[in-house]
Amino acid sequence: MLQTLLGHADIATTQIYTHVDAARLVALVNARHPLAGRTQGG
């Protein structure tokens, strides 16, 4: 379990570190991906 691996006594602490904001993740991928901004067929 990740909680044990990280040494957290409380699951709430683990949740803080593992929380991912889906909208932020999508924005980062769209901004950083090597193919971002390329048009199809080009």
PyMOL Python script that loads the backbone (N, CA, C, O; Angstrom):
from pymol import cmd

cmd.read_pdbstr("""\
ATOM      1  N   MET A   1       0.848  -1.187   0.000  1.00  0.00           N
ATOM      2  CA  MET A   1       0.000   0.000   0.000  1.00  0.00           C
ATOM      3  C   MET A   1       0.888   1.242   0.000  1.00  0.00           C
ATOM      4  O   MET A   1       1.908   1.293   0.686  1.00  0.00           O
ATOM      5  N   LEU A   2       0.488   2.222  -0.767  1.00  0.00           N
ATOM      6  CA  LEU A   2       1.270   3.457  -0.902  1.00  0.00           C
ATOM      7  C   LEU A   2       1.439   4.171   0.431  1.00  0.00           C
ATOM      8  O   LEU A   2       2.502   4.723   0.713  1.00  0.00           O
ATOM      9  N   GLN A   3       0.410   4.161   1.239  1.00  0.00           N
ATOM     10  CA  GLN A   3       0.472   4.808   2.552  1.00  0.00           C
ATOM     11  C   GLN A   3       1.614   4.232   3.379  1.00  0.00           C
ATOM     12  O   GLN A   3       2.358   4.986   4.006  1.00  0.00           O
ATOM     13  N   THR A   4       1.765   2.923   3.392  1.00  0.00           N
ATOM     14  CA  THR A   4       2.833   2.262   4.145  1.00  0.00           C
ATOM     15  C   THR A   4       4.188   2.572   3.531  1.00  0.00           C
ATOM     16  O   THR A   4       5.150   2.850   4.247  1.00  0.00           O
ATOM     17  N   LEU A   5       4.266   2.525   2.208  1.00  0.00           N
ATOM     18  CA  LEU A   5       5.513   2.799   1.506  1.00  0.00           C
ATOM     19  C   LEU A   5       6.037   4.199   1.825  1.00  0.00           C
ATOM     20  O   LEU A   5       7.237   4.395   2.015  1.00  0.00           O
ATOM     21  N   LEU A   6       5.120   5.173   1.882  1.00  0.00           N
ATOM     22  CA  LEU A   6       5.524   6.550   2.178  1.00  0.00           C
ATOM     23  C   LEU A   6       5.710   6.809   3.668  1.00  0.00           C
ATOM     24  O   LEU A   6       6.235   7.851   4.062  1.00  0.00           O
ATOM     25  N   GLY A   7       5.281   5.865   4.487  1.00  0.00           N
ATOM     26  CA  GLY A   7       5.455   6.003   5.928  1.00  0.00           C
ATOM     27  C   GLY A   7       4.439   6.915   6.586  1.00  0.00           C
ATOM     28  O   GLY A   7       4.718   7.490   7.637  1.00  0.00           O
ATOM     29  N   HIS A   8       3.270   7.058   5.990  1.00  0.00           N
ATOM     30  CA  HIS A   8       2.233   7.915   6.549  1.00  0.00           C
ATOM     31  C   HIS A   8       1.337   7.130   7.500  1.00  0.00           C
ATOM     32  O   HIS A   8       0.830   6.062   7.156  1.00  0.00           O
ATOM     33  N   ALA A   9       1.152   7.672   8.694  1.00  0.00           N
ATOM     34  CA  ALA A   9       0.283   7.026   9.666  1.00  0.00           C
ATOM     35  C   ALA A   9      -1.186   7.238   9.317  1.00  0.00           C
ATOM     36  O   ALA A   9      -2.030   6.398   9.629  1.00  0.00           O
ATOM     37  N   ASP A  10      -1.490   8.363   8.671  1.00  0.00           N
ATOM     38  CA  ASP A  10      -2.875   8.719   8.362  1.00  0.00           C
ATOM     39  C   ASP A  10      -3.064   8.747   6.846  1.00  0.00           C
ATOM     40  O   ASP A  10      -2.246   9.326   6.133  1.00  0.00           O
ATOM     41  N   ILE A  11      -4.131   8.129   6.351  1.00  0.00           N
ATOM     42  CA  ILE A  11      -4.402   8.087   4.911  1.00  0.00           C
ATOM     43  C   ILE A  11      -4.621   9.496   4.360  1.00  0.00           C
ATOM     44  O   ILE A  11      -4.365   9.734   3.180  1.00  0.00           O
ATOM     45  N   ALA A  12      -5.079  10.418   5.171  1.00  0.00           N
ATOM     46  CA  ALA A  12      -5.306  11.790   4.710  1.00  0.00           C
ATOM     47  C   ALA A  12      -4.001  12.438   4.247  1.00  0.00           C
ATOM     48  O   ALA A  12      -4.007  13.225   3.301  1.00  0.00           O
ATOM     49  N   THR A  13      -2.898  12.122   4.893  1.00  0.00           N
ATOM     50  CA  THR A  13      -1.601  12.650   4.485  1.00  0.00           C
ATOM     51  C   THR A  13      -1.226  12.118   3.107  1.00  0.00           C
ATOM     52  O   THR A  13      -0.733  12.862   2.259  1.00  0.00           O
ATOM     53  N   THR A  14      -1.461  10.835   2.890  1.00  0.00           N
ATOM     54  CA  THR A  14      -1.162  10.230   1.599  1.00  0.00           C
ATOM     55  C   THR A  14      -2.021  10.858   0.505  1.00  0.00           C
ATOM     56  O   THR A  14      -1.536  11.092  -0.602  1.00  0.00           O
ATOM     57  N   GLN A  15      -3.278  11.131   0.801  1.00  0.00           N
ATOM     58  CA  GLN A  15      -4.182  11.713  -0.179  1.00  0.00           C
ATOM     59  C   GLN A  15      -3.705  13.097  -0.620  1.00  0.00           C
ATOM     60  O   GLN A  15      -3.891  13.472  -1.778  1.00  0.00           O
ATOM     61  N   ILE A  16      -3.102  13.848   0.276  1.00  0.00           N
ATOM     62  CA  ILE A  16      -2.577  15.165  -0.076  1.00  0.00           C
ATOM     63  C   ILE A  16      -1.508  15.027  -1.149  1.00  0.00           C
ATOM     64  O   ILE A  16      -1.481  15.800  -2.107  1.00  0.00           O
ATOM     65  N   TYR A  17      -0.635  14.052  -0.994  1.00  0.00           N
ATOM     66  CA  TYR A  17       0.476  13.881  -1.917  1.00  0.00           C
ATOM     67  C   TYR A  17       0.072  13.215  -3.226  1.00  0.00           C
ATOM     68  O   TYR A  17       0.751  13.383  -4.239  1.00  0.00           O
ATOM     69  N   THR A  18      -1.019  12.466  -3.217  1.00  0.00           N
ATOM     70  CA  THR A  18      -1.393  11.727  -4.415  1.00  0.00           C
ATOM     71  C   THR A  18      -2.553  12.364  -5.166  1.00  0.00           C
ATOM     72  O   THR A  18      -2.977  11.846  -6.199  1.00  0.00           O
ATOM     73  N   HIS A  19      -3.071  13.478  -4.666  1.00  0.00           N
ATOM     74  CA  HIS A  19      -4.188  14.146  -5.325  1.00  0.00           C
ATOM     75  C   HIS A  19      -3.712  14.761  -6.640  1.00  0.00           C
ATOM     76  O   HIS A  19      -2.708  15.472  -6.677  1.00  0.00           O
ATOM     77  N   VAL A  20      -4.434  14.483  -7.702  1.00  0.00           N
ATOM     78  CA  VAL A  20      -4.105  15.052  -9.002  1.00  0.00           C
ATOM     79  C   VAL A  20      -5.329  15.798  -9.516  1.00  0.00           C
ATOM     80  O   VAL A  20      -6.421  15.237  -9.601  1.00  0.00           O
ATOM     81  N   ASP A  21      -5.137  17.045  -9.852  1.00  0.00           N
ATOM     82  CA  ASP A  21      -6.210  17.835 -10.422  1.00  0.00           C
ATOM     83  C   ASP A  21      -6.290  17.493 -11.906  1.00  0.00           C
ATOM     84  O   ASP A  21      -5.388  17.837 -12.670  1.00  0.00           O
ATOM     85  N   ALA A  22      -7.358  16.822 -12.316  1.00  0.00           N
ATOM     86  CA  ALA A  22      -7.484  16.321 -13.687  1.00  0.00           C
ATOM     87  C   ALA A  22      -7.407  17.451 -14.703  1.00  0.00           C
ATOM     88  O   ALA A  22      -6.755  17.295 -15.735  1.00  0.00           O
ATOM     89  N   ALA A  23      -8.044  18.569 -14.448  1.00  0.00           N
ATOM     90  CA  ALA A  23      -8.019  19.683 -15.398  1.00  0.00           C
ATOM     91  C   ALA A  23      -6.601  20.223 -15.559  1.00  0.00           C
ATOM     92  O   ALA A  23      -6.190  20.559 -16.670  1.00  0.00           O
ATOM     93  N   ARG A  24      -5.858  20.308 -14.474  1.00  0.00           N
ATOM     94  CA  ARG A  24      -4.473  20.789 -14.538  1.00  0.00           C
ATOM     95  C   ARG A  24      -3.602  19.797 -15.309  1.00  0.00           C
ATOM     96  O   ARG A  24      -2.742  20.197 -16.093  1.00  0.00           O
ATOM     97  N   LEU A  25      -3.828  18.520 -15.084  1.00  0.00           N
ATOM     98  CA  LEU A  25      -3.066  17.495 -15.784  1.00  0.00           C
ATOM     99  C   LEU A  25      -3.310  17.570 -17.292  1.00  0.00           C
ATOM    100  O   LEU A  25      -2.364  17.490 -18.075  1.00  0.00           O
ATOM    101  N   VAL A  26      -4.558  17.720 -17.700  1.00  0.00           N
ATOM    102  CA  VAL A  26      -4.881  17.835 -19.120  1.00  0.00           C
ATOM    103  C   VAL A  26      -4.214  19.071 -19.712  1.00  0.00           C
ATOM    104  O   VAL A  26      -3.656  19.008 -20.807  1.00  0.00           O
ATOM    105  N   ALA A  27      -4.267  20.186 -19.003  1.00  0.00           N
ATOM    106  CA  ALA A  27      -3.647  21.415 -19.497  1.00  0.00           C
ATOM    107  C   ALA A  27      -2.139  21.249 -19.653  1.00  0.00           C
ATOM    108  O   ALA A  27      -1.564  21.724 -20.633  1.00  0.00           O
ATOM    109  N   LEU A  28      -1.495  20.583 -18.703  1.00  0.00           N
ATOM    110  CA  LEU A  28      -0.055  20.360 -18.790  1.00  0.00           C
ATOM    111  C   LEU A  28       0.310  19.468 -19.973  1.00  0.00           C
ATOM    112  O   LEU A  28       1.265  19.742 -20.699  1.00  0.00           O
ATOM    113  N   VAL A  29      -0.453  18.408 -20.156  1.00  0.00           N
ATOM    114  CA  VAL A  29      -0.181  17.511 -21.282  1.00  0.00           C
ATOM    115  C   VAL A  29      -0.373  18.260 -22.597  1.00  0.00           C
ATOM    116  O   VAL A  29       0.457  18.154 -23.500  1.00  0.00           O
ATOM    117  N   ASN A  30      -1.455  19.011 -22.706  1.00  0.00           N
ATOM    118  CA  ASN A  30      -1.718  19.754 -23.939  1.00  0.00           C
ATOM    119  C   ASN A  30      -0.639  20.799 -24.216  1.00  0.00           C
ATOM    120  O   ASN A  30      -0.326  21.069 -25.375  1.00  0.00           O
ATOM    121  N   ALA A  31      -0.084  21.373 -23.193  1.00  0.00           N
ATOM    122  CA  ALA A  31       0.940  22.412 -23.370  1.00  0.00           C
ATOM    123  C   ALA A  31       2.324  21.824 -23.643  1.00  0.00           C
ATOM    124  O   ALA A  31       3.111  22.432 -24.368  1.00  0.00           O
ATOM    125  N   ARG A  32       2.633  20.667 -23.085  1.00  0.00           N
ATOM    126  CA  ARG A  32       3.994  20.126 -23.132  1.00  0.00           C
ATOM    127  C   ARG A  32       4.215  18.971 -24.099  1.00  0.00           C
ATOM    128  O   ARG A  32       5.356  18.659 -24.438  1.00  0.00           O
ATOM    129  N   HIS A  33       3.151  18.339 -24.541  1.00  0.00           N
ATOM    130  CA  HIS A  33       3.301  17.158 -25.389  1.00  0.00           C
ATOM    131  C   HIS A  33       3.977  17.545 -26.705  1.00  0.00           C
ATOM    132  O   HIS A  33       3.653  18.583 -27.281  1.00  0.00           O
ATOM    133  N   PRO A  34       4.908  16.726 -27.183  1.00  0.00           N
ATOM    134  CA  PRO A  34       5.643  17.049 -28.414  1.00  0.00           C
ATOM    135  C   PRO A  34       4.747  17.279 -29.631  1.00  0.00           C
ATOM    136  O   PRO A  34       5.118  18.018 -30.543  1.00  0.00           O
ATOM    137  N   LEU A  35       3.590  16.660 -29.650  1.00  0.00           N
ATOM    138  CA  LEU A  35       2.691  16.819 -30.794  1.00  0.00           C
ATOM    139  C   LEU A  35       1.618  17.892 -30.568  1.00  0.00           C
ATOM    140  O   LEU A  35       0.763  18.106 -31.428  1.00  0.00           O
ATOM    141  N   ALA A  36       1.664  18.556 -29.425  1.00  0.00           N
ATOM    142  CA  ALA A  36       0.661  19.575 -29.121  1.00  0.00           C
ATOM    143  C   ALA A  36       0.751  20.711 -30.137  1.00  0.00           C
ATOM    144  O   ALA A  36       1.838  21.186 -30.466  1.00  0.00           O
ATOM    145  N   GLY A  37      -0.391  21.127 -30.615  1.00  0.00           N
ATOM    146  CA  GLY A  37      -0.436  22.253 -31.530  1.00  0.00           C
ATOM    147  C   GLY A  37      -0.217  21.920 -32.985  1.00  0.00           C
ATOM    148  O   GLY A  37      -0.332  22.795 -33.843  1.00  0.00           O
ATOM    149  N   ARG A  38       0.096  20.668 -33.283  1.00  0.00           N
ATOM    150  CA  ARG A  38       0.292  20.265 -34.683  1.00  0.00           C
ATOM    151  C   ARG A  38      -1.056  20.015 -35.321  1.00  0.00           C
ATOM    152  O   ARG A  38      -1.976  19.528 -34.665  1.00  0.00           O
ATOM    153  N   THR A  39      -1.177  20.337 -36.564  1.00  0.00           N
ATOM    154  CA  THR A  39      -2.420  20.098 -37.290  1.00  0.00           C
ATOM    155  C   THR A  39      -2.377  18.740 -37.941  1.00  0.00           C
ATOM    156  O   THR A  39      -1.298  18.230 -38.243  1.00  0.00           O
ATOM    157  N   GLN A  40      -3.525  18.147 -38.162  1.00  0.00           N
ATOM    158  CA  GLN A  40      -3.589  16.838 -38.794  1.00  0.00           C
ATOM    159  C   GLN A  40      -3.226  16.959 -40.266  1.00  0.00           C
ATOM    160  O   GLN A  40      -3.571  17.936 -40.932  1.00  0.00           O
ATOM    161  N   GLY A  41      -2.539  15.968 -40.747  1.00  0.00           N
ATOM    162  CA  GLY A  41      -2.184  15.933 -42.151  1.00  0.00           C
ATOM    163  C   GLY A  41      -0.994  16.799 -42.523  1.00  0.00           C
ATOM    164  O   GLY A  41      -0.627  16.904 -43.694  1.00  0.00           O
ATOM    165  N   GLY A  42      -0.393  17.422 -41.508  1.00  0.00           N
ATOM    166  CA  GLY A  42       0.674  18.351 -41.815  1.00  0.00           C
ATOM    167  C   GLY A  42       1.980  17.844 -41.446  1.00  0.00           C
ATOM    168  O   GLY A  42       2.986  18.525 -41.646  1.00  0.00           O
TER     169      GLY A  42
END
""", "prot")
cmd.dss("prot")
cmd.show_as("cartoon", "prot")
cmd.util.cbc("prot")
cmd.orient("prot")
